[in-house]
Amino acid sequence: MIIKENTPLSKFTTFRIGGNARFFAEPKNQDELEEALLFASGKGLPSLILGGGSNILIADEGYPGLVIKMGIKGIEVRERGEEVRVSASAGEDWDLFVGMCVEKEFYGIENLSAIPGSVGASPIQNIGAYGVEVKDVISSVEVYDKKNKAIKVLTNTDCQFDYRDSFFKKDDGKNFVVTKVNFILSKKKKLNIEYADVKKFFLEKEINDPNIKDVREAIITIRKNKLPDVKLLGTAGSFFKNPIISKAKLDDLLKKYPDLPFHLVAENKAKIPIAWVIDNVCCLKGSRVGQVGLYENQALVVVNYGTASAKEVMEFAHEIARKVKEKTDLEIFPEVQIIK
Ligand SMILES: Cc1cc2nc3c(=O)[nH]c(=O)nc-3n(C[C@H](O)[C@H](O)[C@H](O)COP(=O)(O)OP(=O)(O)OC[C@H]3O[C@@H](n4cnc5c(N)ncnc54)[C@H](O)[C@@H]3O)c2cc1C
């Protein structure tokens, strides 16, 4: 395995931002991964795992250690009656993987179509879209523990999945490199088409009894109309997480903004689609400062119009968060991983 020096990272992130990696490696199997990690620890350097670079903002100064672009590939399928167990290596492309499962009519992840990135990153922030989260179909996650230099298998419970969160984002979890994700899918038809946009799509197309391929097609079309094409515009998707607030706080906000949408996520907690607030309360959708802006069709998506720096993106994002706080007293935090 070649370990390169001073590799520009902007071409490995969908934001198209980031300085140089001091060292850069692309392991293709477990042995090469261990070799790369040993190289970094031998030099006393930190290491950073990179998948598709679609949920990350890397500093303009670059990364002072070893960046490991996950290149481990391979998919195994075991069918047992209606149940399908699928193991996918971390370096597999997420959407190609979803496409393969949809082709084979394995139900469970079709609503997660067209999310950029790798399989290995899917449990990190528990990716979710259109009423489905990946935690619902993950049975276990295989990892390499950097601290103890050992391979481990974490159960779904060990992963402590939550809304755009997991054990892997906590301090202890950051020692773990995901090498493989084990999914339980189903051959029995079970679709989740209750999400408003999806329902509307099928109503307009007059499709009464959609199949799994129709659902994938619907999600891809809906996303195309809402989100920027990463081939044309730099972005890491939703920049902020939707805040989860108490019922009392929600009641206060509803007095001021009666149209505020919300989803009850527990008896006393509600999730606020912060894009609505940024658009309707702060009137910032489509706003732009220099090379950074909020996407015209989705107020939660920060875009790099060409030559934005990480510093400019962070300043812009801070300003958005400040305005949201000023108007609503809501605190919002990045969903994107910020690498300083
Ligand atoms: C246009 C667009 C739309 C998006 N839509 C959605 C959406 O609908 N829902 C959603 O949830 N997300 C969405 N995202 C965010 C992103 O696609 C996901 O978070 C995706 O899982 C990131 O995968 P990645 O391989 O690109 O991760 P990267 O950006 O490479 O890494 C993200 C984080 O995970 C860590 N990481 C990556 N791989 C591993 C590994 N193998 N082991 C340990 N740590 C690892 C990295 O160190 C980093 O901290 C969107 C992004 C874009 C650009």
The ligand as a MOL file (V3000), in Angstrom:
LIG
                    3D

  0  0  0     0  0            999 V3000
M  V30 BEGIN CTAB
M  V30 COUNTS 53 58 0 0 0
M  V30 BEGIN ATOM
M  V30 1 C -26.3980 16.1860 -1.0930 0
M  V30 2 C -26.3060 15.4530 0.2280 0
M  V30 3 C -27.4460 14.8690 0.7600 0
M  V30 4 C -27.3910 14.1950 1.9750 0
M  V30 5 N -28.5300 13.6290 2.4660 0
M  V30 6 C -28.5040 12.9700 3.6390 0
M  V30 7 C -29.6910 12.3720 4.1650 0
M  V30 8 O -30.7570 12.4190 3.5640 0
M  V30 9 N -29.6020 11.7480 5.3560 0
M  V30 10 C -28.4340 11.6460 6.0570 0
M  V30 11 O -28.4390 11.0430 7.1350 0
M  V30 12 N -27.3020 12.1860 5.5670 0
M  V30 13 C -27.2980 12.8320 4.3980 0
M  V30 14 N -26.1550 13.4020 3.9080 0
M  V30 15 C -24.9110 13.3070 4.6840 0
M  V30 16 C -23.9780 12.1450 4.2440 0
M  V30 17 O -24.2830 11.7140 2.9510 0
M  V30 18 C -24.0490 10.9630 5.1950 0
M  V30 19 O -23.7690 11.3780 6.5170 0
M  V30 20 C -23.0910 9.8410 4.8080 0
M  V30 21 O -23.2950 8.7260 5.6280 0
M  V30 22 C -21.6250 10.2630 4.9140 0
M  V30 23 O -20.8620 9.2220 4.3500 0
M  V30 24 P -19.3730 9.4580 3.8950 0
M  V30 25 O -18.8020 8.1220 3.5630 0
M  V30 26 O -19.3120 10.4830 2.8470 0
M  V30 27 O -18.7330 9.9860 5.2560 0
M  V30 28 P -17.5460 11.0350 5.4150 0
M  V30 29 O -18.0460 12.3880 5.1320 0
M  V30 30 O -16.3460 10.5720 4.6990 0
M  V30 31 O -17.2890 10.9130 6.9910 0
M  V30 32 C -18.2550 11.3800 7.8990 0
M  V30 33 C -17.7830 11.0530 9.3320 0
M  V30 34 O -17.7720 9.6520 9.5210 0
M  V30 35 C -16.4510 9.1900 9.8450 0
M  V30 36 N -16.2710 7.9150 9.1230 0
M  V30 37 C -16.4740 7.6850 7.8020 0
M  V30 38 N -16.2570 6.3940 7.5160 0
M  V30 39 C -15.9110 5.8010 8.6890 0
M  V30 40 C -15.5390 4.4690 9.0590 0
M  V30 41 N -15.4940 3.4810 8.1690 0
M  V30 42 N -15.2350 4.2190 10.3610 0
M  V30 43 C -15.2560 5.2140 11.2840 0
M  V30 44 N -15.5830 6.4900 11.0040 0
M  V30 45 C -15.9060 6.7700 9.7170 0
M  V30 46 C -15.5090 10.2810 9.3500 0
M  V30 47 O -14.2860 10.2890 10.0630 0
M  V30 48 C -16.3470 11.5280 9.6070 0
M  V30 49 O -16.2600 11.8940 10.9600 0
M  V30 50 C -26.1720 14.0830 2.6790 0
M  V30 51 C -25.0160 14.6660 2.1270 0
M  V30 52 C -25.0800 15.3290 0.9140 0
M  V30 53 C -23.8260 15.9190 0.3320 0
M  V30 END ATOM
M  V30 BEGIN BOND
M  V30 1 1 1 2
M  V30 2 1 2 3
M  V30 3 2 2 52
M  V30 4 2 3 4
M  V30 5 1 4 5
M  V30 6 1 4 50
M  V30 7 2 5 6
M  V30 8 1 6 7
M  V30 9 1 6 13
M  V30 10 2 7 8
M  V30 11 1 7 9
M  V30 12 1 9 10
M  V30 13 2 10 11
M  V30 14 1 10 12
M  V30 15 2 12 13
M  V30 16 1 13 14
M  V30 17 1 14 15
M  V30 18 1 14 50
M  V30 19 1 15 16
M  V30 20 1 16 17
M  V30 21 1 16 18
M  V30 22 1 18 19
M  V30 23 1 18 20
M  V30 24 1 20 21
M  V30 25 1 20 22
M  V30 26 1 22 23
M  V30 27 1 23 24
M  V30 28 2 24 25
M  V30 29 1 24 26
M  V30 30 1 24 27
M  V30 31 1 27 28
M  V30 32 2 28 29
M  V30 33 1 28 30
M  V30 34 1 28 31
M  V30 35 1 31 32
M  V30 36 1 32 33
M  V30 37 1 33 34
M  V30 38 1 33 48
M  V30 39 1 34 35
M  V30 40 1 35 36
M  V30 41 1 35 46
M  V30 42 1 36 37
M  V30 43 1 36 45
M  V30 44 2 37 38
M  V30 45 1 38 39
M  V30 46 1 39 40
M  V30 47 2 39 45
M  V30 48 1 40 41
M  V30 49 2 40 42
M  V30 50 1 42 43
M  V30 51 2 43 44
M  V30 52 1 44 45
M  V30 53 1 46 47
M  V30 54 1 46 48
M  V30 55 1 48 49
M  V30 56 2 50 51
M  V30 57 1 51 52
M  V30 58 1 52 53
M  V30 END BOND
M  V30 END CTAB
M  END
